[in-house]
Amino acid sequence: MDKIHVSIFFPVLNGISDHFEETLEAVRKQKVDFPFEIIAIDSGSTDGTVEFLKKQPDIRFNEIPSSKFSHGGTRQKGAEMAKGEFVVFLTQDATPKNENWFGNMIRNFEDPEVVGVCSRVIPREDAYILKKIEVNNDLSGRTERIEAKIENRDDFEKLSFSEKRRDYYFFNDVSSAVRRDYILQNPLPPINFAEDIEFAKKALADGKKIVFEPDSIVFHSHKYEIMRTYKRNLIDSMYHREHLGIKNVPAMKNVFQNVAMLVRRDWREMQKYKTNFFEKLATIIYSPFIHFAEQMGQYKGTKEN
């Protein structure tokens, strides 16, 4: 057998209930001219995912208890399991759009300075309108290729964090690829949020390049639930405060200002989607509630001690 060129790694938890079979099918259909393997780590599934994995002859997998899982640490274990020169990180619910998804990522490594590449993320067809608006307006929803490298450290340090985040720290490991030798020498931190941003920061500080590749596309979107939105934004805000010294939403007045801005955006963006009157009405009613949960999560995360 030819030497494995790419290892595709899945961190899995109750994947059978969350698009995993669909995603696997799309991975197996990839058109590439090099050998690849599929590996996974399950962290306590209870929906039959482990039994499903045991029946897959082309998947190597390990099991860990849920208490041992972290987004950074588990991906690092996946890189250690891998045999390929490159490791592709893919979440169980991020389904490749076409047969060129990871070939389009891997081609970027022809440049020896590139150590990480990430995909464009688009919402699922059945996603709620507000979720479609959110995903399409995210940094990972952009359509232009971005190649980041810090050429001048002084100029870079003059940028605001939002500018750094937009043009440099855009890495997203919902769907990404890294050089295995680099990540083994520079392990992902065993944290549960923003391990991909930490990877980008380290790679760029080392003088390496990272790439956003819009021709590599996955479908990925979660349900837009109020409590889930609150918790995710709470964690996001705490990360910014603790690791970056940034206060995302420092005062209640900012909560209301941001909600008003986002509701206006939703109304404007909603016109791009084909919907009937009742769908539009439900959307515009829901919009202030979901954004209030989002902004309160950001506010509480900023204030949390």
Buried (B, 14 or more C-beta within 10 A) or exposed (E): EEEBBBBBBBBBBBBBBBBBEBBBEBBEEBEBEBEBBBBBBBBBBEBEBBEBBEEEEEBBBBBBEEEBBBBBBBBBBBBEBBBBBBBBBBBBBBBBBBEBBBBBBBBBBEEEEBBBBBBBBBBBEEBBBBBBBBBBEBBBBBEEEBBBBBEEEEEBEEEEEEEBBBBBBBBBBBBBBBBBEBBBEBBBBBBBBBBBBBBBBBBBEEEBBBBBBBBBBBBBBBEBBEEEBBBBBBBBBBBBBEBBEBBBBBEEEBBEEBBEEBBEBBEEBBEEEEBEEEBBEBBBEBBBEBBBBBBBBBBBBBBEE
